[in-house]
Amino acid sequence: MSSLLFLLIRSTKNNFLEILRKPGKLILWILVIAGIGGIFALSIFTRQSADSFLDIIWLKGILFLFILIFVVVAIQKGLSNGDVIFDMSDVNLLFVSPLSARLILMYGIVRMAKMSLLMGFFILFQSNSLSANFGVGFDAVLLVLLGFFLAVSLLQILSLLIYSLTNGRPVRKRAVRLISAAVFLPLIAYIGVQIAGAGEPIMALENTLRSPIIAWTPIAGWASEGIVSLISGDMGNGFLFLGLLVLTGALLILYIALSNPDYYEDVLVATETAFEKKRILSEGQINTEASSTRKIKVSKVGISGIGASSVFHKHLRESFRANRLGLWSISSALTILGAALFSLFLRGENSGIIILLQILMWMQIFLIGTGRGLKELYSHYIYLIPESSFRKIVWSNLEIMLKVVVESLIIFVVSGLITGAPIILIAAAVVVYTLFSFLLLGINYLSLRWTGADISTGLLIFIYTIAVVVIMLPGLAGAILIGSMFGEIGFLIGMGILAIWELVAALGCFALSKGILHHCDIPVMKTGGR
Amino acid sequence: MIDVKGITKKYGKLVANDNLNLSLESGELAVLLGPNGAGKSTLIKSICGLLRFKGTVTINGHDNHTPEAKRLLGYVPEFPVLYPMLTVAEHLEFIAKAYRLDGWEKNAEELLRRFELDDKKLKLGKELSKGMQQKVSVCCALLPQPKAIIFDEPLVGLDPHGIRELKAVISELRDSGCALLVSTHMIESVEENWDITYIMMNGRIERVCRRADLDTNQSLVDVYFDITEGQQREVTL
């Protein structure tokens, strides 16, 4: 058997065996598969009437935008380090071996395709929303996964080729940027003409989505057109556009293999960069700022505070140095902007601000971990500072709480003004959202305290998510039950009950995770292999 | 100064530390030796209060989780982790503020000068090489002038000047009455100063060796290989 084939089969087999040997991983996979199955079953039983479905053309638009993000990222990667298709073990063992460089490239591409497929796994969880909004079945979800897989695989090869052609050549880099922009010019011009002609932006957008211009836009257009054609039963068109992705990928591979057999240097930088990122993660450096190449100007210096409060002042210095908005990054600005745009669609809806609150609360479950307080647990400093554990935890999380309070004030005041919500409802939304964030911090610490942080990151996130649902359930049930008894004012009463529950539950979580810095292992980010 | 009694640390079924006892007086330099995976870093992290464990650890009579113990203890980790957005000087300022130190500036200046960091005060943590980061990490641990310091592979990544300075600092600290626990694979680097050596294998302390226990022509390297490879030979036979 070829050594490369052996490597592929054996590593796949070993990955599978590792899942069987590690109960935590096995449970996680069983739950993921059960989740996909559950959502699939739910999509069958919750099918709505055909009248309420959106036109499938909007699915094409969503897919186009989604894949477009990957296109932009792939081009940017190609212009900086190239994409990662090899591991350091490949560099150290395969690149120096007498195996054919072209065969090794094929091996890298097959491995990379496997990763693209895994990356697209989350699409399987969308079957319920696809079914509810577009009236399509699980077969359509599989087609979306196929299109995504083909597009992302092609983009990884494209990224590698761009790096290989432009590395150290500024003129070529400029040319790639120009070509990339030029590819989208016809589409932008077409949208402009449509808006000028139709006047109505939604109509202009729909016309664009139905035009061949978008279908022939490379990669994002081909993939979205191919997927939607196959879902609609237009097999010829579907195979044509998905075939284009396959053909382009094959041609690019052929070009790389024939023109540049000495591609090792081109993939080395990306592989080493990825390896270095994993290494510093596993050594406790989980701040993404550590691996950023952005130049930082040091102007103001110094740290205020004394004892545990110096942790908070350190966070302020770090945040304001990392970006001009300080605690509020670009993501905060995008969230506020997104919420404002979303509110435009909710105008006139009585419960508009509640819908927004629900969405933001879901997002916050995962965004709360981006605060510096939780990241502080991954390095030794906070454990060794001679102050009480409680004081250190409070001061190290003040930064994220300050961020949340200001963000929620802006989001809900702006949204309330747009939707015309009463001031009292806006205030209630701010309180519920802020206290929910406080509760999430408490649940994070409780999950760490309960597990001792001695489990994989994936399982820890899973336990945390389940804990959020379980802890919120009584509060939500109480809020709905009691709120529904009071008619018009019930909304406010329900939100008041929810806020009180969040506060009580958060205080309970913090009390139960008392002494967290003494009773859990310093967490280690387990990066694992590809 | 450092008193470890019956430490046991398990990761699932793996016993990383198996009922370990260790004692270290002021002015003593203890060396922790052992092959990779022997459990040295786990023991060190447990002593510093970074891991949960069974058993007790006291620093000058205080439980290692108390602020009193933390005030007396310094720790240089195996992998230096700095704050990417803080300058070198701010790292020291942060430690000084967090530990409520008075008149720390002069000491900080001296440490930075010794480790050739005085011209890099305004460099950010993320801009430093691994060796430089290790030097800052050492300075952070030494700034509060702890009475007990634990070094986990402190020489890895340092340049020759850094190695010489750190060896000199370790020697001075020992002479000034500080208790030092050093884990290292570079046995020759501690050959001159060590007082007591703990040789670990498979999560256990296989031998405790005092300098006076050695024959005149016997080195620490000889003792180490005698224990670690001698046992393997016995198993093979």
Chai-1 contact restraints between the chains, C-beta under 6 A:
chainA,res_idxA,chainB,res_idxB,connection_type,confidence,min_distance_angstrom,max_distance_angstrom,comment,restraint_id
A,E283,B,F79,contact,1.0,0.0,6.0,A-B,restraint_1
A,G284,B,V81,contact,1.0,0.0,6.0,A-B,restraint_2
A,Q285,B,V81,contact,1.0,0.0,6.0,A-B,restraint_3
A,N287,B,P84,contact,1.0,0.0,6.0,A-B,restraint_4
A,E289,B,P84,contact,1.0,0.0,6.0,A-B,restraint_5
A,E289,B,M85,contact,1.0,0.0,6.0,A-B,restraint_6
A,A290,B,P84,contact,1.0,0.0,6.0,A-B,restraint_7
A,A290,B,K126,contact,1.0,0.0,6.0,A-B,restraint_8
A,I296,B,L124,contact,1.0,0.0,6.0,A-B,restraint_9
A,V298,B,L122,contact,1.0,0.0,6.0,A-B,restraint_10
A,I303,B,E90,contact,1.0,0.0,6.0,A-B,restraint_11
A,I303,B,E93,contact,1.0,0.0,6.0,A-B,restraint_12
A,I303,B,F94,contact,1.0,0.0,6.0,A-B,restraint_13
A,I303,B,K97,contact,1.0,0.0,6.0,A-B,restraint_14
A,G305,B,K97,contact,1.0,0.0,6.0,A-B,restraint_15
A,I306,B,K97,contact,1.0,0.0,6.0,A-B,restraint_16
A,I306,B,R100,contact,1.0,0.0,6.0,A-B,restraint_17
A,G307,B,R100,contact,1.0,0.0,6.0,A-B,restraint_18
A,S310,B,F94,contact,1.0,0.0,6.0,A-B,restraint_19
A,S310,B,K97,contact,1.0,0.0,6.0,A-B,restraint_20
A,S310,B,A98,contact,1.0,0.0,6.0,A-B,restraint_21
A,K314,B,F94,contact,1.0,0.0,6.0,A-B,restraint_22
A,E318,B,M85,contact,1.0,0.0,6.0,A-B,restraint_23
A,R321,B,M85,contact,1.0,0.0,6.0,A-B,restraint_24
A,A322,B,M85,contact,1.0,0.0,6.0,A-B,restraint_25
A,S379,B,V81,contact,1.0,0.0,6.0,A-B,restraint_26
A,H380,B,L50,contact,1.0,0.0,6.0,A-B,restraint_27
A,H380,B,P77,contact,1.0,0.0,6.0,A-B,restraint_28
A,Y383,B,G49,contact,1.0,0.0,6.0,A-B,restraint_29
A,Y383,B,L50,contact,1.0,0.0,6.0,A-B,restraint_30
A,L384,B,K70,contact,1.0,0.0,6.0,A-B,restraint_31
A,I385,B,A98,contact,1.0,0.0,6.0,A-B,restraint_32
A,P386,B,P67,contact,1.0,0.0,6.0,A-B,restraint_33
A,P386,B,K70,contact,1.0,0.0,6.0,A-B,restraint_34
A,P386,B,R71,contact,1.0,0.0,6.0,A-B,restraint_35
A,E387,B,P67,contact,1.0,0.0,6.0,A-B,restraint_36
A,G452,B,R52,contact,1.0,0.0,6.0,A-B,restraint_37
A,H518,B,H65,contact,1.0,0.0,6.0,A-B,restraint_38
A,D521,B,L51,contact,1.0,0.0,6.0,A-B,restraint_39
A,D521,B,R52,contact,1.0,0.0,6.0,A-B,restraint_40
A,I522,B,L50,contact,1.0,0.0,6.0,A-B,restraint_41
